[in-house]
Amino acid sequence: MPEREGQSIDVTDLPPGRYVLVHRANPERALRESSYANNAASVAIELRGRRVTVLARCPDSASCGTR
């Protein structure tokens, strides 16, 4: 899969552990929408050395893995 601008994150200096990556669309509500309920998505990951494991995907929540 080709890499696209803004679609990668440098995790080189992060210590091993579990992390939640959150993506938000229209966070300042600059665009008017009928519902802002689906403007966040997240993924829970675990870093171990050079290995990244996806633990959970939460397409409609900013709190993946924190429940």
ABEGO torsion letter per residue (X at the ends): XBBBBGABBBAAABBBEBBBBBBBBGAAGABBBABAAAABBBBBBBBBEABBBBABBBAABAABGAX
